[in-house]
């Protein structure tokens, strides 16, 4: 399989990225809008872990 261990550039934890099969990757469950994706892309060079994506989703939606 094409899973690889990546280190999240936001929290520095390691996680499994399934880049070859995005539908099965941990990030596919999190639905980000275009603005959120642009925000993340402008600040981070690589994939973020699921926890950080969830946190940013809430932060960028104004929820705490």
C-alpha positions in Angstrom: 0.0 0.0 0.0 1.0 3.6 -0.5 0.6 4.7 3.1 3.3 6.8 4.5 4.1 8.1 7.9 4.1 11.9 8.0 4.7 14.4 10.7 2.1 17.0 11.0 3.6 20.5 10.4 1.2 22.0 12.9 1.4 19.8 16.0 4.4 17.6 15.0 2.7 14.3 15.8 3.1 11.5 13.3 0.2 10.1 11.4 -0.5 7.8 8.5 -1.2 9.5 5.2 -2.8 7.5 2.5 -2.0 9.7 -0.5 -2.5 6.9 -3.0 -6.0 6.4 -1.9 -7.4 9.7 -0.6 -10.9 8.3 -0.1 -9.4 5.9 2.5 -7.2 8.5 4.2 -7.9 9.9 7.7 -8.4 13.4 6.2 -11.2 12.4 3.9 -13.8 12.4 6.7 -13.2 16.2 7.3 -15.0 18.4 4.9 -13.3 21.8 4.5 -14.6 24.6 2.3 -12.5 26.3 -0.3 -11.6 29.2 2.1 -10.4 26.8 4.8 -8.3 24.8 2.3 -6.6 28.0 1.0 -5.9 29.1 4.6 -4.2 25.8 5.4 -2.4 25.7 2.0 -1.0 29.1 2.6 0.5 28.2 6.0 1.5 24.6 5.8 3.6 22.8 3.1 2.3 19.3 3.8 -0.7 17.3 5.0 -2.0 18.0 8.5 -3.2 15.3 10.9 -6.9 14.7 11.4 -6.9 16.3 14.8 -5.4 19.6 13.5 -7.8 19.6 10.5 -10.7 19.2 12.9 -9.4 22.0 15.2 -8.9 24.3 12.2 -12.3 23.5 10.9 -13.8 24.7 14.2 -11.5 27.7 14.5 -12.2 28.9 11.0 -15.9 28.5 11.4 -15.8 30.7 14.5 -16.6 27.8 16.9 -14.5 27.0 19.9 
